[in-house]
Structure formats: C-alpha cells, structure tokens
C-alpha cells in the first residue's frame, strides 16, 4: 500500500514537471499566431507614403477587411488590420495557464484596429484619415451599426448668467472668424441679434457687405482669431462702437473613423466676444464647449460615420445656443436665463439654463416645455418674460408651477 502511494506521488510530480514544460510550449505556439505585422512595420518605419498595394501586402500581409470609395473620381481604399496588444497577450497566457495548456492551441486574440489608406493604389496615410476622405467617405466597415441619443447624452460646459453690458452699445458690427457652412451657428447669431434689435430700437447693425470687403482686404476672413488691436481697428474702420466676433472650433474630422471603430469623445467649441471699439476692452466673452462620449461599440458592430458627423454638428450648435443665450442676457433681454432649443420643431422646449439664473433657481430643467408665463400662453421665444414670473412647464407629462424671481 505504501509502495503504491509512493508511486502515485512520483507520477504526480512527473506530471507537474511536464505541465511546467508543456504549458509554456503550448502558450508559445498560440502566441505564434499573434497579429503584430502592422505594429512592427510602423515601429520599424517600413510603411512609407507612395508604396503600392503589393508592397504593403508584402510588409503587413492581408487586411481583415477593406472598404472602397471614390471622391471626385479619385478611388480610395481603406485596409483594416486587427492587431494583438500586450493586454491581449497577458489575458491569453493567464487563461492558458489556468486551463493547463488546453487553450494554448487557440490563437491569441487581436482587439486593436488600425488602417492604411490608398489613393489611386498608393499609400497616402495610415492610422489617420485625410480630412476630405473622412468627410465624404460612405458605407460602414461592418454590417451592423449602433446609434446614440446624442442630445440626451450631450454635456455643455457651464455658462454663467452674465452681468449686463453698458448702454453705450449703439452701432454693432458682427464678424464671423471661421467657416460655419455645415452648422446653424450663423442662423442662431441672426436670431439673437434680431431679438436684441427688436427690443432695443436704437441699436444699429453695420451692413455685412461692408464688413466682408474689409475682412478680405485685411486678409483675416476665416483666420480663426484676431487680437484686440486688430479687432479695435476693424471696428473703427466700419464705424462701429461695438464689435461682436464669433469663432467655431469644430471637431477634427480625421478622428471620425477611429470613433466609429473604438468610440471616443466628440466635441465642438464656440467663442463669442463683444468688444468696446473706443476703449478696446471686452464687454462680454464666452467660450462654450459641447461634447458627447461614444462608448466602445459592442462586438461585431460599429458606430455610423453619419451619426458621428451629426454629433459633431450638434455639439457646435448646442454650444452656440448657450453662448448666445448668455449674450442676449448680457444685453438685458434674457433676464430669466433660458437657453431655448432653436433647432427643434417643439418651439418652447428648454435646451438648458444659465448657471445662477432665475430659472435655474426656480427649478427649470433641460427638456422642460414652457406652456405659459403668468397665465398667458407662450407664443414665441421673442416674447419677453418679465420678472418675477410664474412659469407653467410640462415635464415628463406632468404640469408644474415654478416661480422665477429677480436675481439676488
């Protein structure tokens, strides 16, 4: 009996020693299937602009998937590679050890996606998309896609209820410092300025044609920013007492494809400045950023490029709505501090409230619908809301009475 037990112990020890040899060996076999060709090639500088499809295939092998598009008759092809990360390897080795080598025959996984872009069959970039391609390419890498409720998940940087600007603002010039052709910011600015002018009839607006010609002559049209000295000089040249400038910093379109594959943050920023031309001082300045976070997509799916583009557009428009609500409040024409939702068919929906404003203190929330003010039905956002005011709002199907008083 004792002899038998001794034999079993020896056999167990031998099996244990064999497992110590077999498990690493099998793990090594599995790791031999690691996909690191793309990472190795980029680390060693083997990928170069202008290489042919055949040269790239020789360096990094075949891609997991491809997509093709054409822009103005120019053909583009995008090759997608899934690569093995150190995290993939450590997880694989742990699972193989726990299974005593049984899982070692399964190739290690690859979770990180990279891509190479060809134009007319030649490499033009890798791991970054040319802006025009990112903007116009169509189709999805996978057949299944995901969607996101962008406006509900939107976060806008806090915007304070501002102090009022002096009454010396009499002749106003509005200067856009960036291209805004793919969003509603110019329309929002027009709405805000017209609202102010309707209530302050002495305010004169400098003609846009006059400003445009001067901007072209001074070579600052769409430059993005101008310093205070140039702002004052421009204001004096157009005969304005006050200059309103706005600048849009859109989301980098090169990041669109990576977000469709891996998720990430989409954001847009708008800056407004109101400058006293005579004194050369800023009467109002507000920088607002809107953002929405895309989580990592579920297995076998991607986010749509169209959805990411729309998110970038809406972040800019939401930021502009907050900034202009603060501007109108600075002119004394938004005393309650409401940020109206200007791009919705439901015209009395609240997009947000300014921090420290009477409506925030009263308890008005995002997506509340204002039904009446002091018992009178709301007809238009242009209608003034005096203070104090009793607001009847609809929230999730319920009607609430909220009291907004003057600022403390």
C-alpha positions in Angstrom: 0.0 0.0 0.0 2.8 2.4 1.0 4.6 1.4 -2.2 1.6 2.3 -4.3 1.2 5.7 -2.6 4.8 6.4 -3.2 4.4 5.5 -6.9 1.4 7.9 -7.3 3.4 10.7 -5.7 6.2 10.2 -8.1 3.8 10.1 -11.1 2.1 13.3 -9.9 5.4 15.1 -9.6 6.4 13.9 -13.1 3.1 15.2 -14.5 3.5 18.5 -12.7 7.0 18.9 -14.2 5.7 18.0 -17.6 2.9 20.6 -17.3 5.6 23.3 -16.4 7.2 22.4 -19.8 4.1 21.8 -21.9 2.1 24.9 -20.8 4.8 27.4 -21.8 5.4 25.4 -25.0 1.7 25.5 -26.0 1.4 29.1 -25.0 4.3 29.8 -27.3 2.5 28.0 -30.1 -0.6 30.2 -29.5 1.5 33.4 -29.4 3.0 32.4 -32.7 -0.4 33.4 -34.2 -0.2 36.9 -32.7 -1.1 39.6 -35.2 1.6 42.3 -34.9 2.7 42.8 -38.5 1.2 46.3 -38.7 2.6 47.4 -35.3 6.0 46.0 -36.1 6.0 47.7 -39.6 5.1 51.1 -38.2 7.6 50.8 -35.3 10.4 49.9 -37.7 9.4 52.7 -40.2 8.7 50.2 -43.0 5.4 51.9 -44.1 6.1 54.9 -46.4 4.0 57.3 -48.4 3.6 56.2 -52.1 4.0 52.5 -51.5 1.9 50.2 -53.8 -0.7 47.8 -52.6 1.6 44.9 -53.5 4.4 46.4 -51.4 2.1 46.9 -48.4 0.7 43.4 -48.6 4.3 42.0 -48.5 5.1 44.1 -45.4 1.9 43.7 -43.3 0.0 40.9 -45.0 -3.6 40.8 -45.9 -6.1 43.0 -44.0 -9.1 41.7 -42.0 -11.4 43.8 -44.1 -11.4 46.6 -46.7 -13.6 49.4 -47.8 -13.6 51.4 -51.0 -15.0 54.8 -52.0 -14.4 57.5 -54.7 -14.2 61.2 -54.3 -14.4 63.4 -57.4 -13.5 60.4 -59.5 -10.4 59.5 -57.3 -10.6 56.0 -55.9 -9.7 55.3 -52.3 -9.3 52.1 -50.5 -9.0 51.6 -46.7 -7.4 48.4 -45.3 -8.4 47.5 -41.7 -6.0 45.4 -39.5 -6.7 43.9 -36.1 -3.6 43.8 -34.0 -2.7 41.9 -30.8 -2.0 44.2 -27.8 0.1 43.4 -24.7 -3.2 43.2 -22.8 -4.5 40.6 -25.3 -1.3 38.5 -24.7 -1.4 38.7 -20.9 -5.1 37.6 -20.9 -4.3 34.8 -23.2 -1.4 33.5 -21.2 -3.4 33.6 -18.0 -6.3 31.7 -19.5 -3.9 29.1 -21.0 -2.1 28.6 -17.7 -5.5 28.2 -15.8 -6.6 25.5 -18.4 -3.2 23.7 -18.0 -2.4 24.4 -21.7 -5.7 23.3 -23.2 -6.5 26.7 -24.5 -2.9 27.1 -25.8 -3.8 25.7 -29.2 -6.2 28.6 -29.8 -4.5 31.6 -31.4 -4.2 34.7 -29.2 -6.9 37.4 -29.9 -6.5 40.8 -31.5 -8.6 43.7 -30.3 -6.9 46.8 -31.6 -7.9 48.1 -35.0 -5.6 50.1 -37.4 -5.9 51.1 -41.0 -4.0 52.1 -44.2 -5.4 54.4 -46.8 -4.6 54.1 -50.5 -5.3 56.8 -53.1 -5.1 55.5 -56.7 -3.4 52.4 -55.4 -0.7 54.3 -53.5 -0.3 54.8 -49.7 -1.4 58.3 -48.6 -1.7 57.7 -44.8 -2.0 55.2 -42.0 -3.8 55.5 -38.7 -5.2 58.9 -39.8 -7.6 59.8 -42.5 -7.2 62.8 -44.9 -9.8 65.4 -44.0 -11.6 65.3 -47.3 -11.8 61.5 -47.2 -13.1 61.5 -43.6 -15.8 64.0 -44.6 -17.1 62.3 -47.7 -16.5 58.6 -47.5 -19.6 56.4 -47.2 -20.6 53.0 -46.0 -19.8 51.0 -42.9 -17.0 48.6 -42.1 -19.4 46.2 -40.6 -22.9 45.4 -41.5 -24.3 46.0 -38.0 -24.2 49.6 -36.6 -25.1 51.3 -33.4 -26.9 54.5 -32.6 -26.7 57.0 -29.7 -29.3 59.5 -28.4 -26.9 62.4 -28.9 -28.9 65.3 -27.4 -29.8 63.4 -24.2 -26.2 62.5 -23.6 -24.8 65.9 -24.6 -22.8 67.7 -22.0 -22.3 71.5 -22.3 -19.6 73.4 -20.3 -21.2 75.6 -17.6 -22.3 79.1 -18.7 -22.9 81.7 -16.0 -25.6 84.3 -16.0 -23.6 87.3 -17.2 -23.6 90.9 -15.9 -25.3 93.4 -18.2 -23.2 95.3 -20.8 -23.3 99.2 -20.7 -25.9 101.0 -22.7 -23.2 102.6 -24.9 -23.6 99.8 -27.4 -25.3 101.7 -30.3 -23.7 100.7 -33.6 -22.8 96.9 -33.8 -20.8 95.0 -36.3 -20.9 91.2 -36.4 -17.8 89.4 -37.6 -17.5 85.6 -38.2 -14.0 84.4 -37.8 -14.4 80.9 -39.1 -16.3 79.0 -41.7 -19.7 77.8 -40.5 -21.2 76.4 -43.6 -22.1 73.0 -42.1 -24.0 74.1 -39.0 -26.7 76.5 -37.9 -24.5 79.0 -36.0 -24.9 81.9 -38.4 -28.7 81.5 -38.2 -28.5 81.4 -34.4 -26.5 84.6 -34.3 -29.0 86.3 -36.6 -31.8 85.2 -34.3 -30.1 86.6 -31.2 -29.1 89.9 -32.8 -32.6 90.4 -34.3 -34.1 89.7 -30.8 -31.9 92.3 -29.3 -32.6 94.8 -32.0 -36.4 94.3 -31.8 -36.3 95.4 -28.2 -33.5 98.0 -28.4 -34.6 100.0 -31.4 -31.6 102.5 -31.1 -29.2 99.7 -31.9 -27.9 99.9 -35.5 -26.3 97.0 -37.3 -23.4 97.5 -39.7 -24.1 96.0 -43.2 -22.4 92.7 -43.8 -21.2 93.6 -47.2 -19.1 96.4 -45.7 -17.6 94.1 -43.2 -16.9 91.3 -45.7 -15.0 93.6 -48.0 -12.8 94.9 -45.2 -12.1 91.4 -43.9 -11.0 90.3 -47.4 -8.7 93.4 -47.7 -7.2 92.8 -44.2 -6.8 89.1 -45.1 -8.3 87.9 -41.8 -11.5 86.3 -43.2 -11.8 82.8 -41.7 -8.5 83.2 -39.9 -10.0 81.9 -36.6 -8.8 84.6 -34.3 -7.8 88.3 -34.3 -6.0 90.1 -31.5 -7.6 93.0 -29.6 -5.7 95.7 -31.5 -6.9 94.3 -34.9 -10.4 94.0 -33.5 -10.5 97.6 -32.5 -9.0 98.8 -35.8 -11.6 96.8 -37.7 -14.4 98.2 -35.6 -13.2 101.8 -36.3 -12.9 101.1 -40.0 -16.6 100.0 -40.3 -17.7 102.8 -38.0 -18.9 100.5 -35.2 -19.0 101.4 -31.5 -19.0 97.7 -30.6 -17.8 94.6 -32.4 -19.2 91.1 -31.9 -16.9 88.3 -33.1 -17.6 84.6 -33.1 -15.4 81.7 -33.9 -16.2 78.0 -34.3 -13.7 75.3 -33.5 -15.2 72.1 -35.0 -14.4 68.5 -34.2 -11.4 67.2 -36.0 -12.8 65.1 -38.9 -9.7 62.9 -39.0 -11.0 61.3 -35.8 -14.3 60.2 -37.2 -13.3 56.8 -38.4 -11.4 55.8 -35.2 -14.5 56.7 -33.2 -16.8 54.6 -35.4 -14.5 51.6 -34.6 -13.4 52.3 -31.0 -15.7 55.0 -29.5 -14.4 58.3 -28.1 -15.3 61.9 -27.3 -16.9 64.2 -30.0 -16.8 67.9 -29.1 -17.2 71.4 -30.6 -16.4 74.8 -29.2 -17.8 78.3 -30.0 -16.4 81.6 -28.7 -18.2 84.9 -28.6 -16.6 88.3 -27.9 -18.2 91.7 -27.6 -15.6 94.4 -27.7 -15.9 98.2 -27.0 -14.1 99.7 -30.0 -13.4 103.1 -28.4 -12.0 101.7 -25.1 -10.5 98.5 -26.6 -12.0 96.3 -23.8 -14.1 93.2 -23.9 -17.6 93.8 -22.6 -18.5 90.1 -23.0 -16.6 86.9 -23.6 -17.9 83.4 -23.5 -16.3 80.1 -24.6 -18.6 77.2 -24.7 -17.9 73.5 -25.5 -20.4 70.8 -26.2 -19.4 67.2 -26.1 -20.8 63.7 -26.3 -19.0 60.4 -25.5 -19.3 57.4 -27.7 -18.6 54.1 -25.7 -16.7 51.3 -27.2 -19.1 49.6 -29.7 -20.4 46.2 -28.9 -18.9 43.1 -30.6 -19.5 42.9 -34.3 -20.8 46.5 -34.6 -19.6 50.0 -35.4 -20.9 53.5 -34.9 -22.1 55.1 -38.1 -20.0 57.9 -39.6 -23.2 59.8 -40.3 -24.0 59.7 -36.6 -20.6 61.0 -35.6 -20.8 63.8 -38.1 -24.3 64.7 -36.8 -22.9 64.6 -33.2 -20.1 67.0 -34.1 -22.7 69.4 -35.7 -25.0 69.2 -32.7 -22.2 69.8 -30.2 -21.4 73.1 -32.0 -25.0 74.1 -32.3 -25.7 73.4 -28.6 -22.6 75.3 -27.5 -23.7 78.3 -29.7 -27.2 78.2 -28.2 -25.8 78.5 -24.7 -23.3 81.2 -25.7 -25.9 83.3 -27.5 -28.4 82.9 -24.6 -25.8 84.4 -22.4 -25.1 87.2 -24.9 -28.8 88.1 -25.1 -28.9 88.1 -21.2 -25.9 90.4 -21.2 -28.0 92.9 -23.2 -30.8 92.6 -20.6 -33.1 90.8 -23.0 -33.0 87.3 -21.4 -33.4 88.2 -17.7 -34.7 84.7 -16.8 -31.6 82.9 -18.2 -33.3 80.3 -20.5 -31.4 78.6 -23.3 -34.1 77.8 -25.9 -33.9 74.8 -28.2 -33.8 76.6 -31.5 -33.4 73.6 -33.8 -36.4 71.6 -32.7 -40.0 71.7 -34.0 -41.2 71.9 -30.4 -40.5 75.6 -30.2 -40.9 76.1 -26.4 -38.6 73.2 -25.4 -35.8 74.3 -23.0 -32.3 73.2 -24.1 -30.8 74.4 -20.8 -30.5 77.2 -18.3 -27.6 79.6 -17.5 -25.9 78.9 -14.1 -27.1 81.2 -11.4 -30.1 82.4 -13.5 -33.6 82.9 -12.1 -35.0 79.9 -14.0 -32.2 77.6 -12.6 -33.0 78.8 -9.1 -36.7 78.2 -9.8 -36.1 74.6 -10.8 -36.5 74.7 -14.6 -34.7 71.7 -16.2 -33.4 70.6 -19.6 -36.2 69.4 -21.9 -39.0 71.2 -19.8 -41.6 72.6 -22.1 -42.8 76.1 -21.2 -46.6 76.3 -21.6 -47.4 79.7 -20.2 -46.0 82.7 -18.4 -48.1 84.4 -15.7 -51.1 82.5 -17.0 -50.6 83.7 -20.6 -49.8 81.0 -23.2 -46.3 81.2 -24.7 -46.5 82.4 -28.3 -42.8 82.8 -29.2 -39.3 82.9 -27.7 -39.2 86.5 -28.9 -41.9 87.4 -26.4 -40.3 88.9 -23.3 -40.6 87.0 -20.0 -40.7 89.6 -17.2 -39.6 89.0 -13.6 -41.0 87.9 -11.3 -42.8 85.3 -13.3 -44.9 82.2 -12.7 -43.9 79.6 -15.3 -46.2 76.6 -16.2 -44.0 73.9 -17.5 -44.6 70.4 -18.7 -42.1 67.7 -17.5 -42.5 64.1 -18.5 -46.2 64.5 -19.0 -46.8 66.5 -15.7 -47.6 70.2 -15.4 -45.6 72.2 -12.8 -45.9 75.7 -11.5 -42.4 77.3 -10.9 -41.7 80.8 -9.5 -38.8 82.7 -11.1 -37.8 85.9 -9.2 -35.3 88.6 -9.8 -31.6 87.9 -9.4 -30.3 88.0 -5.9 
